[in-house]
């Protein structure tokens, strides 16, 4: 497995990452309806193309199995193929986000307790909660942060 930042975001790579995103969301965001997943999916390619630092985890055949996006000290996205969860790739991505990109913040859906637990194990703590997501949907967000440079 390889974890590396990518600067060239080909149509093929973006399509592969959207597939990873959808598989991950369907496995972890069970509070979303199929319609909501498909509505959000439309915006994922743009987010992948615009994020400052896009880190991709690939398998031996160089097929993406996960990715992370970091911008302005915030982990904006971290998604792993459901079959790759629990193997340490997310932890390695977070370590890279903190050490290389100075990431100290992340937001998670309150209805995704596995994500909250993961980030808590990585040293993040909730400092703020909202009743809705950033689009005004009925999905409370937990804003988490950690001390700079500590994993």
URMO-V380107 format. One record per residue. RES is the residue in one letter. PHI is phi in whole degrees, 0 to 359 (none if undefined). OMEGA is omega in whole degrees, -180 to 180 (NA if undefined). Layout:
# URMO-V380107
res=RES phi=PHI omega=OMEGA
res=RES phi=PHI omega=OMEGA
This chain:
# URMO-V380107
res=X phi=none omega=-179
res=X phi=230 omega=174
res=X phi=242 omega=-178
res=X phi=208 omega=174
res=X phi=282 omega=177
res=X phi=246 omega=177
res=X phi=253 omega=177
res=X phi=271 omega=-176
res=X phi=243 omega=-178
res=X phi=293 omega=177
res=X phi=302 omega=-179
res=X phi=295 omega=180
res=X phi=298 omega=-180
res=X phi=300 omega=179
res=X phi=298 omega=179
res=X phi=295 omega=-180
res=X phi=290 omega=176
res=X phi=297 omega=177
res=X phi=296 omega=176
res=X phi=297 omega=179
res=X phi=304 omega=-177
res=X phi=296 omega=178
res=X phi=298 omega=-180
res=X phi=296 omega=-179
res=X phi=297 omega=180
res=X phi=295 omega=179
res=X phi=277 omega=-172
res=X phi=245 omega=-177
res=X phi=253 omega=-175
res=X phi=294 omega=178
res=X phi=281 omega=179
res=X phi=271 omega=175
res=X phi=281 omega=176
res=X phi=302 omega=-180
res=X phi=298 omega=180
res=X phi=292 omega=177
res=X phi=300 omega=-179
res=X phi=293 omega=178
res=X phi=295 omega=-179
res=X phi=291 omega=-177
res=X phi=306 omega=-180
res=X phi=301 omega=-176
res=X phi=270 omega=-175
res=X phi=297 omega=180
res=X phi=303 omega=180
res=X phi=296 omega=179
res=X phi=298 omega=179
res=X phi=295 omega=-179
res=X phi=285 omega=-174
res=X phi=263 omega=-177
res=X phi=296 omega=-176
res=X phi=298 omega=-177
res=X phi=235 omega=178
res=X phi=250 omega=-179
res=X phi=251 omega=-177
res=X phi=242 omega=174
res=X phi=257 omega=-180
res=X phi=240 omega=177
res=X phi=274 omega=-176
res=X phi=298 omega=179
res=X phi=269 omega=-180
res=X phi=65 omega=176
res=X phi=266 omega=-180
res=X phi=297 omega=176
res=X phi=240 omega=178
res=X phi=185 omega=178
res=X phi=200 omega=179
res=X phi=219 omega=174
res=X phi=237 omega=-179
res=X phi=231 omega=177
res=X phi=209 omega=176
res=X phi=51 omega=176
res=X phi=77 omega=-179
res=X phi=240 omega=172
res=X phi=281 omega=-175
res=X phi=275 omega=-179
res=X phi=201 omega=173
res=X phi=209 omega=-178
res=X phi=224 omega=178
res=X phi=235 omega=172
res=X phi=306 omega=-177
res=X phi=305 omega=180
res=X phi=284 omega=-179
res=X phi=255 omega=180
res=X phi=295 omega=178
res=X phi=82 omega=-178
res=X phi=255 omega=176
res=X phi=96 omega=-177
res=X phi=290 omega=178
res=X phi=297 omega=178
res=X phi=300 omega=180
res=X phi=296 omega=177
res=X phi=296 omega=-180
res=X phi=296 omega=178
res=X phi=302 omega=178
res=X phi=294 omega=180
res=X phi=301 omega=-179
res=X phi=286 omega=-173
res=X phi=284 omega=-175
res=X phi=266 omega=-173
res=X phi=249 omega=177
res=X phi=66 omega=-178
res=X phi=292 omega=178
res=X phi=228 omega=-176
res=X phi=224 omega=175
res=X phi=202 omega=175
res=X phi=242 omega=178
res=X phi=227 omega=174
res=X phi=289 omega=178
res=X phi=300 omega=-179
res=X phi=283 omega=178
res=X phi=245 omega=-176
res=X phi=297 omega=178
res=X phi=295 omega=179
res=X phi=294 omega=179
res=X phi=301 omega=180
res=X phi=299 omega=179
res=X phi=301 omega=-178
res=X phi=293 omega=176
res=X phi=296 omega=177
res=X phi=296 omega=179
res=X phi=273 omega=175
res=X phi=98 omega=177
res=X phi=273 omega=180
res=X phi=225 omega=179
res=X phi=292 omega=175
res=X phi=239 omega=-179
res=X phi=200 omega=177
res=X phi=226 omega=173
res=X phi=240 omega=179
res=X phi=280 omega=-178
res=X phi=227 omega=174
res=X phi=279 omega=-175
res=X phi=291 omega=177
res=X phi=261 omega=179
res=X phi=86 omega=179
res=X phi=286 omega=-176
res=X phi=282 omega=-177
res=X phi=234 omega=-179
res=X phi=303 omega=177
res=X phi=252 omega=172
res=X phi=252 omega=177
res=X phi=264 omega=-175
res=X phi=238 omega=176
res=X phi=212 omega=177
res=X phi=216 omega=176
res=X phi=294 omega=-178
res=X phi=303 omega=172
res=X phi=81 omega=-178
res=X phi=250 omega=178
res=X phi=241 omega=NA
